[in-house]
Amino acid sequence: MSCETETPKDATAEVEVSTPKCDETGEAVYTNFAHIISHDALSQEVGTHTVTVTAEAGHLFANGTDTLEITYTIKPAVDCETPPEVIATPVVTVNPICGVGTDTLNIPTSEDYTSAVQWNEAHTIASVTFTIKDGVNKTFVEGMTSVTVRAQEQDTKDCHVTRLCSVEDHTYIQPWTYGGVTYPEADLWPVDAEAHPGTFEFVNNSEITGLHLVTLDNESYTDGLIDGGETALADVDAMTYKTFRNSTSTGYAGTLPAYILFIDKDGDTSTTTDQTYLFYEPYNNGAVVVGSWQTWDALNGGNAQWWVSGTGQALHPWSYFVTTFPDAKVLAYGFNQGTYNPGTDAYVQSIEFDCATTNFSAPGKGGENPDRVQVPATQETVDPCNPTGVINNVAWKNPLPATTEDIRWSVSEDGKTRTASLQNESATWTDGTTADKTWTLPADSGVSCEVPGTPVTPGKGEVLPPAKLPQLLPHTGPSDTTSARGLLLALIAAIATYGAVYFAQGKRRFEQ
């Protein structure tokens, strides 16, 4: 009897596939080979494959066969995961605006993140949360996808209420009026028979355009005021003007027309004792050149140097006046040249005040209101004291003006009333009216004197009054200190007691 030996089932073979990596497929390899005589090559292509492995003679696989089919799968590579980019935390800044709960924020925007704002109840602290958008492979510092930035309100002081623009643009080609006074003014202070009054001329030619101002002597001056619309001093956003100093000027090299403001310090225009003038002079603020236009910034960020009438020339920056007179209103703005600007030949142009600009041209060369006629200057009178035997000697200071193509002048039979009428039906006065302008002689003051005098028939020529208490303001009549012009000229002439006394000529007008 024979015995058969059982064939051992000890042949083994396996296929192992590695895990796919970033941009790499899995890799197949044979492992655990034992008693293998042959095998198929392994495909590394993505997909499922089958290979056959054959055992050596005398050996079988565990399934009792001498061949083994092995199926394996190669998986595709996976996408690479790029590390997120780290971006800076956004910066939030505050726009300080006066008042509580009024500050605004400057919040950056981006395609990478969104933002949301939350103020606390008192509106003094803002929390701004920035969140990375979905699908954006970025983070803030330390891998955060959301970050909150806090901002503190910076300006909680009470606001100064800003008014709407209350001034208008102008292009003057002839004298204009403000406060019932015709400007520009051109005169002398003090009066000196040997001196020359200041002069002005509206010019527009091939060489230059502007308002030409000349002051030949120490006593010469010329000035002009333009309605400032009662603009709050603190609200004035711009003050510039242009000047041109002619080479014919012979006086101090730095003199040019000054920029002036007529202000009410407390803003209450029902009282006038606190009304005064502020002066900006170019030579206090930069170098003056000859023969070229110069533009002067009378604000200069609050650093422009100004002085106030009655203080000599104590200079202060513009910011000082805004702080010192927080409630002040600007009643008028304009220019002034003289006194003590002898030999100054200059032009002024493009006076900018807040939201308006005043330019100067010449008749027939453009400008505003060509069909409007300038309101005539006030017809001034004189009231000398009454010598013995004289009851009434009030008279007109100057002869009746001559009739022109625009204005017809007439006088009443008794000589006591003068009338100016418009010649053209389509014309209007510069104050917007069309009615006749009339002036009547006032009643006699009744002041008597022993000085011999010549009786005067009212309306018949100029009268030279004998010595008496003189007019405080020779240009406007007795005691006119309530108007802008009155105050302007009150700074020119001062009255003491019987017989006028002027301030010493060592100082310019306004400096006293």
C-alpha positions in Angstrom: 0.0 0.0 0.0 1.4 3.4 -1.0 0.8 6.8 0.6 0.5 10.1 -1.4 2.1 13.2 0.1 -0.2 16.2 0.3 1.1 19.2 -1.7 1.8 22.1 0.7 -0.3 25.3 0.3 2.4 27.7 1.2 2.6 29.8 -1.9 1.7 33.5 -1.3 1.5 36.7 -3.2 -0.1 40.1 -2.7 -0.3 43.5 -4.4 -0.2 46.6 -2.3 -1.2 50.0 -3.6 0.1 53.2 -1.8 -2.2 56.1 -1.0 -2.3 58.9 -3.6 -0.3 62.0 -2.7 -0.5 65.7 -3.8 -0.1 65.5 -7.6 0.9 61.8 -7.4 -1.2 58.6 -8.1 -1.0 55.6 -5.9 1.8 53.0 -6.7 1.3 49.2 -6.9 4.0 46.7 -5.7 4.1 43.0 -5.1 4.5 42.0 -1.5 4.6 38.8 0.6 6.0 36.7 -2.3 6.7 33.0 -1.4 7.2 30.1 -3.7 6.3 32.1 -6.8 7.7 31.1 -10.1 6.1 33.8 -12.3 3.9 36.9 -12.2 2.4 39.5 -14.5 3.8 43.0 -14.5 1.9 45.5 -12.5 0.3 48.4 -14.3 0.6 51.8 -12.7 -2.1 53.4 -14.7 -5.1 54.8 -12.9 -7.8 52.3 -12.8 -8.5 48.6 -11.8 -6.2 45.9 -13.0 -5.9 42.0 -12.7 -2.6 40.1 -12.7 -1.8 36.4 -12.5 0.8 34.9 -10.2 2.0 31.2 -10.6 3.4 29.1 -7.8 6.4 26.9 -8.0 6.0 23.2 -8.7 5.1 21.4 -5.5 3.5 24.4 -4.0 0.0 25.7 -4.1 -1.8 28.8 -3.0 -4.2 28.7 -0.1 -7.1 28.1 -2.5 -5.5 24.9 -3.6 -4.5 26.1 -7.1 -1.1 26.8 -8.5 -2.2 30.2 -10.0 -3.7 33.2 -8.3 -5.5 36.2 -9.8 -5.0 39.4 -7.9 -7.2 42.5 -8.6 -6.0 46.0 -7.5 -6.9 49.6 -8.1 -4.7 52.6 -8.8 -6.4 55.8 -7.5 -5.8 59.2 -9.1 -3.7 61.9 -7.4 -5.4 64.3 -5.1 -5.3 68.1 -5.4 -2.6 69.9 -3.5 -3.9 71.9 -0.5 -2.1 75.3 -0.7 -1.4 76.8 2.7 -3.6 79.9 3.3 -2.1 83.4 2.7 -1.9 85.5 5.9 -3.1 89.0 5.4 -2.8 92.0 7.7 -5.6 93.0 10.0 -7.6 95.9 8.4 -7.1 99.3 9.9 -10.1 101.5 10.8 -9.7 105.2 11.2 -12.1 107.8 12.6 -13.3 111.1 10.9 -13.8 113.4 13.9 -16.9 115.5 13.6 -18.1 117.8 16.4 -21.0 116.6 18.5 -21.8 113.2 20.2 -22.6 110.3 17.9 -21.5 112.1 14.7 -18.0 110.7 14.0 -17.7 108.5 10.9 -15.4 105.7 10.1 -13.0 104.9 7.3 -13.5 101.2 6.8 -11.3 99.4 4.2 -13.0 97.2 1.6 -11.6 94.1 -0.1 -12.6 91.1 -2.2 -11.1 88.9 0.5 -13.4 89.8 3.4 -16.7 91.4 4.5 -17.2 93.9 7.3 -19.9 94.7 9.8 -20.1 97.7 12.2 -21.6 97.9 15.6 -21.6 101.1 17.7 -22.2 101.0 21.4 -25.3 102.7 22.8 -23.5 105.9 23.5 -22.0 105.9 20.0 -18.5 106.4 21.4 -17.0 103.0 20.6 -17.4 101.2 17.3 -16.7 97.4 16.8 -15.9 96.5 13.2 -15.8 92.8 12.5 -14.0 91.5 9.3 -14.7 88.0 8.1 -12.8 86.1 5.3 -15.2 85.3 2.5 -16.1 81.7 1.6 -13.7 80.1 -0.9 -10.9 82.6 -0.2 -7.7 80.7 0.9 -6.6 83.5 3.3 -6.5 84.2 7.0 -5.8 87.0 9.3 -2.9 86.7 11.7 -2.7 83.4 13.7 -4.9 81.7 11.3 -8.1 83.6 12.2 -10.8 83.9 9.6 -12.6 86.6 11.6 -11.2 89.6 13.5 -12.8 92.5 15.3 -11.3 96.0 15.4 -12.5 98.7 17.8 -12.4 102.5 17.2 -13.0 105.3 19.7 -15.1 108.4 18.8 -12.6 111.4 18.9 -14.6 114.6 18.7 -17.5 115.1 21.1 -17.3 118.9 21.5 -20.4 121.0 20.5 -20.6 121.9 16.9 -20.6 125.4 15.5 -23.6 125.6 13.2 -22.4 126.2 9.7 -24.5 128.7 7.7 -25.3 128.5 4.1 -23.3 130.8 1.8 -24.5 134.3 2.4 -22.3 136.2 0.0 -22.4 136.6 -3.8 -19.9 136.8 -6.6 -19.4 140.3 -8.2 -17.6 141.9 -11.1 -17.6 145.6 -10.5 -17.0 148.0 -13.4 -18.0 151.1 -11.5 -18.5 152.2 -7.8 -20.8 150.1 -5.7 -22.7 150.7 -2.4 -22.5 149.0 0.9 -24.4 150.3 4.0 -25.7 153.3 2.1 -22.1 154.4 1.2 -20.5 154.5 -2.2 -17.2 152.6 -2.6 -14.3 152.9 -3.4 -13.6 155.9 -1.1 -10.6 158.0 -1.9 -9.6 160.9 0.4 -7.1 162.3 2.8 -6.6 161.9 6.6 -5.9 164.3 8.1 -7.1 166.9 5.6 -4.0 168.6 4.2 -4.4 171.2 1.4 -1.0 170.3 0.0 -1.6 166.6 -0.1 -3.2 164.5 -2.8 -6.3 162.4 -2.1 -6.1 158.7 -2.9 -7.4 157.7 -6.3 -8.9 154.6 -7.9 -9.7 153.6 -11.5 -11.5 150.5 -12.9 -9.1 149.2 -15.6 -9.3 146.5 -18.3 -6.8 146.8 -21.1 -4.4 144.6 -23.0 -1.8 144.9 -20.2 -3.8 144.6 -17.0 -7.2 144.2 -15.5 -8.2 145.2 -12.0 -8.9 148.1 -9.6 -6.0 150.7 -9.8 -5.2 152.3 -6.5 -2.8 155.2 -6.0 -1.8 156.9 -2.7 0.8 159.6 -3.3 1.2 161.1 0.2 1.2 160.0 3.8 -2.4 161.3 4.2 -3.7 159.6 1.0 -6.0 156.6 1.3 -8.5 154.6 -0.7 -10.7 151.7 0.5 -13.7 149.6 -0.3 -16.2 147.5 1.6 -18.3 144.7 0.1 -21.2 143.0 1.9 -20.0 140.1 4.0 -23.5 138.7 4.6 -23.0 138.5 8.4 -20.9 135.3 7.8 -19.7 133.7 11.0 -16.0 134.4 11.5 -15.4 130.8 12.4 -17.1 129.7 9.1 -14.9 131.6 6.7 -13.3 128.9 4.6 -11.4 131.0 2.1 -9.8 134.5 1.9 -7.5 135.2 -0.9 -6.8 138.1 -3.2 -4.4 139.3 -5.9 -2.2 142.4 -5.9 0.1 144.0 -8.4 2.7 146.6 -7.4 3.7 148.9 -10.2 7.3 149.7 -10.8 6.3 153.4 -10.6 5.8 153.0 -6.8 8.3 155.1 -4.9 7.4 154.4 -1.2 8.2 151.6 1.1 8.9 148.4 -1.0 6.4 146.3 1.0 3.2 148.3 0.7 0.3 146.9 -1.1 -3.5 147.0 -0.6 -4.5 145.3 2.6 -7.3 142.7 2.9 -9.7 144.1 5.6 -12.7 142.7 7.5 -15.4 144.7 9.2 -16.7 142.5 12.1 -19.1 142.5 15.0 -17.3 140.8 17.8 -20.2 139.3 19.6 -22.4 138.7 16.6 -25.1 141.0 17.9 -25.5 143.6 15.2 -28.1 145.5 17.3 -25.1 146.9 19.2 -22.3 148.7 17.4 -19.7 149.5 20.1 -17.9 146.2 19.5 -17.7 146.6 15.8 -14.1 146.9 14.5 -11.7 146.1 11.6 -9.2 143.3 11.1 -6.2 143.9 8.7 -4.1 141.5 6.7 -1.1 143.2 5.1 1.1 141.3 2.6 4.4 142.4 3.9 3.6 140.8 7.2 3.1 137.5 5.4 5.7 137.2 2.7 7.9 138.9 0.2 6.4 141.6 -2.1 7.5 141.6 -5.7 7.2 144.4 -8.3 5.7 144.1 -11.7 3.9 140.7 -11.2 0.6 139.5 -9.9 0.8 137.9 -6.5 -1.9 135.8 -4.8 -2.2 136.1 -1.0 -3.8 133.5 1.2 -5.2 135.5 4.1 -6.0 132.2 6.0 -3.0 130.1 5.4 -4.3 127.3 7.5 -5.0 129.7 10.4 -1.4 131.0 10.4 -1.8 134.2 8.3 -0.8 137.3 10.3 -3.5 139.9 11.1 -3.9 142.9 13.3 -7.0 144.6 14.7 -7.7 148.3 14.6 -6.8 150.2 17.8 -3.8 148.1 18.7 -1.1 149.6 16.6 0.1 146.6 14.6 0.1 143.8 17.2 0.2 140.8 14.9 -1.7 137.6 15.7 -2.5 134.5 13.5 -5.9 134.1 12.1 -6.6 131.3 14.4 -6.2 133.7 17.4 -9.1 135.8 16.2 -11.4 132.8 15.6 -10.7 131.7 19.2 -10.9 135.2 20.7 -14.1 136.1 18.9 -16.0 132.8 18.6 -19.4 134.5 18.0 -18.1 137.2 15.6 -19.8 137.9 12.3 -18.2 139.4 9.2 -20.3 142.4 8.2 -18.1 143.4 5.2 -14.8 142.5 3.6 -12.7 144.5 1.2 -9.4 146.4 0.8 -7.5 149.4 2.1 -4.5 151.3 0.9 -3.2 154.1 3.2 -2.7 156.1 5.2 1.1 156.2 5.4 1.5 154.3 2.1 3.0 157.2 0.2 4.1 156.6 -3.4 2.2 153.3 -3.6 0.8 152.5 -7.1 -0.9 149.1 -7.1 -3.8 147.0 -8.4 -6.2 144.7 -6.5 -8.2 141.9 -8.1 -10.1 138.7 -7.4 -11.0 139.3 -3.7 -12.2 135.9 -2.5 -14.2 135.7 0.7 -15.7 132.4 1.9 -17.8 131.2 -1.0 -17.7 134.3 -3.3 -15.2 136.3 -5.3 -15.3 139.9 -6.2 -13.5 140.9 -9.5 -12.9 144.3 -11.1 -13.1 145.3 -14.7 -14.0 148.5 -16.6 -17.1 150.0 -18.1 -17.9 148.4 -21.4 -15.7 145.4 -20.6 -18.3 143.2 -19.0 -19.3 143.2 -15.4 -22.6 143.0 -13.6 -25.8 145.1 -13.8 -25.0 147.1 -16.9 -28.5 148.6 -16.8 -28.2 149.6 -13.1 -27.3 153.1 -12.1 -25.2 153.8 -9.1 -27.1 155.4 -6.2 -25.8 159.0 -5.8 -23.7 159.9 -2.8 -25.5 161.5 0.1 -26.0 165.2 -0.5 -24.1 166.7 2.4 -25.0 169.8 4.3 -23.3 172.3 6.5 -24.7 174.0 9.6 -22.5 176.9 10.7 -23.2 178.7 13.9 -25.6 181.6 13.5 -23.9 185.1 13.7 -25.9 187.9 15.3 -29.0 188.6 13.2 -28.9 185.3 11.3 -31.7 182.8 12.0 -31.1 179.9 9.6 -27.9 179.4 7.6 -28.1 175.6 6.9 -26.9 175.0 3.4 -25.8 172.4 0.9 -22.1 171.7 1.2 -21.6 171.3 -2.6 -23.3 172.7 -5.7 -26.1 170.6 -7.3 -24.6 167.8 -9.4 -24.8 168.1 -13.1 -27.4 166.0 -15.0 -26.0 163.0 -16.9 -27.3 160.6 -19.4 -28.3 158.3 -16.5 -29.4 160.8 -13.8 -31.5 164.0 -13.9 -30.9 166.4 -11.0 -33.4 169.0 -9.8 -34.0 171.3 -6.8 -37.2 172.6 -5.3 -38.1 176.3 -5.6 -37.1 177.0 -2.0 -33.8 175.2 -2.5 -34.4 172.9 0.4 -34.9 169.6 -1.5 -32.7 168.0 -4.1 -33.9 165.1 -6.3 -32.1 162.6 -8.4 -34.3 160.8 -11.1 -33.4 157.9 -13.4 -33.3 159.1 -17.1 -34.1 155.6 -18.6 -37.3 153.7 -17.8 -35.5 150.3 -18.0 -32.8 151.3 -15.5 -32.8 150.7 -11.8 -30.7 152.0 -9.0 -28.0 149.7 -7.6 -30.1 149.2 -4.5 -32.8 147.6 -6.8 -35.3 150.5 -6.6 -36.5 152.9 -9.3 -38.0 155.7 -7.2 -36.4 159.1 -7.1 -33.8 159.8 -4.5 -34.4 162.9 -2.5 -32.4 164.9 0.1 -33.8 167.7 2.3 -32.0 170.3 4.3 -32.2 169.6 8.0 -33.4 172.1 10.6 -30.9 174.6 11.9 -29.2 173.5 15.1 -29.7 177.0 16.5 -26.1 177.4 17.7 -25.2 181.1 17.7 -21.8 182.7 17.6 -20.3 186.2 17.6 -18.0 185.4 14.7 -19.0 187.6 11.7 -20.5 185.6 9.0 -22.0 186.1 5.6 -25.7 185.2 5.3 -26.1 182.3 2.9 -29.1 181.6 0.7 -29.8 177.8 1.0 -28.7 175.9 -2.1 -26.5 178.7 -3.4 -22.9 177.5 -3.5 -20.5 176.2 -0.9 -20.4 177.6 2.6 -17.3 177.8 4.8 -18.5 177.5 8.4 -16.9 179.6 11.1 -15.3 177.9 14.1 -17.7 175.6 16.0 -17.7 172.1 17.3 -16.7 170.3 14.1 -18.2 167.2 12.6 -16.9 164.0 14.1 -16.9 162.5 10.6 -16.4 165.1 7.9 -17.5 162.7 5.2 -20.8 161.6 6.6 -22.2 164.2 9.0 -22.2 164.6 12.8 -21.7 161.6 15.0 -22.1 158.8 12.5 -20.5 156.0 14.4 -23.2 153.4 13.8 -22.4 152.5 10.2 -19.5 150.7 8.8 -18.3 153.8 7.0 -18.8 155.9 10.1 -16.7 153.6 12.1 -14.1 153.3 9.4 -13.7 157.1 9.3 -14.0 157.4 13.0 -10.7 155.6 13.1 -9.4 158.3 10.7 -10.5 161.3 12.7 -10.9 161.7 16.5 -12.6 164.5 18.3 -11.7 165.8 21.7 -13.3 169.0 22.9 -14.2 172.3 21.2 -12.1 172.3 18.1 -11.2 168.9 16.6 -7.9 167.3 17.3 -6.4 164.6 15.2 -4.2 161.8 16.4 -0.5 162.3 15.8 0.6 161.5 12.3 3.2 159.1 13.7 0.6 156.4 13.4 -1.6 155.4 10.5 -5.3 155.5 10.7 -6.8 152.4 12.3 -3.7 151.8 14.3 -4.8 154.1 17.2 
